[in-house]
C-alpha cells in the first residue's frame, strides 16, 4: 500500500512538474510574441495598436479560429449523419471482441475503438486496416510522451513524442491528400469536410499544416476521454447487473432489443436515443462518478472574491471537476452508483448550474460533449442488446486518475455475442459476421 501511495505521489509530482514547465514555457513565449508585435507599432502614428491577444508564436490565433469552426462539426445535423457510422463501427468492434476466445483488455481496446471512430467517422479517412493499426501505435507513443519535460536528448520522452508526431503528421498528410482527391461515394459530410468548407466560406483556405493540426487536435480531444468513459461504462454495467437489466427492459419497451444479425444495424436515430430516459441517467451517472477529466485551467481576467479571499487578475487557477462532483451538496450518497438520481422524479442535478460538469463549463466547455454522449449511448445500446460480458479476473482492477481516469492494467472482460433471441452466438460465426468499417 505504502509503495502504491508513493508511486501515485511520484507520478503526480512528475505530472505537476511537467505541467508547470509547459505552462511557464507557453507563458514566456506568449509574452515574447506579444512584445514582437508591439515592436511593429508605427511610431509616427499616435494611435495605439488594438488591445487583445496575439495568440501563440507562429500559430497566432489559428487554434482559436479552428475551435470556432469546430462547433459546426457537432451540430444536430452533423451528429445525425455520424450516428449510423458510429453504430457500425461499434457493432463491428463488439463482434470482433466476441469472436476472440480470450478476454479483452477493455481500456486498450476502447482506445483503439475511439481512435477508429475519430479517424474513420469524424475525419472520414479510408485508411487501409493495417495502416490504421500502425497509425494507432504511433499515436499511442505520441500521447504517452505529451507530458514530457522539454529536454531534447536521445531516448528522452520528449524526443520520442516529437518523432511520433512527425510520423503521425506524415500519415495524416497522406490521408488528407487522398481524401481531397477522392470525393465520390460519400453520403455525409464529416468533420474535416465541414472544417474545409467553413474555412472557404470565411475566405480563408486552410493550409496543409492547419489541416494536420486541426485533425490531430480533434483526435486528441476525443480519444482518451471517450475511451476512459467507455471503459467506466462497461465496468459499471458489470458491477451492477440490475442496472443492465433495467436498461434492457427500456430497450425492449422501445423495440430496440435486437441481436447481431437483425435489420437494426446502422439504423439508430437521434430521436430514438433521446427517448431512452434511463439510458441517459446511466451515462450521466458514469460521467459523474468516473469523470475522465479532473479539471481545467483558467487565467483570471478580473480580480474576484472567493470565500473572503481575493483571487488577483492574471493568476492561473484550476477548477476541479472531480472535487466538485465529490462535494456538491445536491448529490445524496455521493459515492454510490445510482443512475436514478438523474430520473425525472429526483433530478438531483437540477439545482445550481455548476454542481455537475463532466464536460467543463463556461465558454470553454467541451465542444464534443454531444458527440461523446452519443457514442456512449450507442455503445450501451449495442452492449445491452447484442452482448453478454463477464469479468475475466477475480476482482475489479484499481482505478488511477492520471492522465485520465482508467483501470490500472486495463479491465479484462470476456465477451459473448447474442442473437436476436438473446442466445449466444458461437465465436466462429461472430468472426464470419465481422465486417470492416
Ligand atoms: C467523455 C468524453 C469527453 C469528456 C469527459 C470531455 C471533457 C472535456 C472537458 C472537461 C473540457 C474542458 C476543459 C477545460 O475546461 O479547459 C473539454 C474541452 C474540449 N473537448 Fe472534450 N471531452 C470529451 C469528448 C470530446 C470529444 C469526443 C471531442 C471532439 C471530437 C471533444 C472536443 C473538445 C474540444 C475541442 C475542447 C476544447 C473546447 C475549448 O477550449 O473551447 N471532447 N472536454
Boltz pocket constraint, residues with backbone or C-beta under 6 A from the ligand:
constraints:
  - pocket:
      binder: B
      contacts: [[A, 67], [A, 70], [A, 217], [A, 218], [A, 219], [A, 221], [A, 222], [A, 223], [A, 225], [A, 226], [A, 229], [A, 291], [A, 292], [A, 293], [A, 295], [A, 296], [A, 297], [A, 357], [A, 358], [A, 359], [A, 360], [A, 361], [A, 363], [A, 364], [A, 365], [A, 366], [A, 367], [A, 368], [A, 369], [A, 371], [A, 372]]
      max_distance: 6.0
